[in-house]
Amino acid sequence: MAEKHQFDPEILDRIIEMAWEDRTPFEAIEVQYGLSEKQVISMMRREMKSSSFQMWRKRVSGRKTKHSHQRSFLIGRFKSANQS
């Protein structure tokens, strides 16, 4: 079984916020917090109500901006003021 990461509630909230952001790719979450896309999905499933998780999955599935290698732009990427 994969190692479970333990995060402070503040960090967990930030990861969830980044996962909801349209222009924050999963790769950015992996770089900052060491979570793969699969781990983020698992965490979202665990931390959210079922209906919220299903809405999020529908929203991000196939979204090009959530995957760096599918993006058609490099310059001008939005960066939240909360990101370091």
Order of alpha helices (4+ residues) and beta strands (2+ residues): alpha-alpha-alpha-alpha
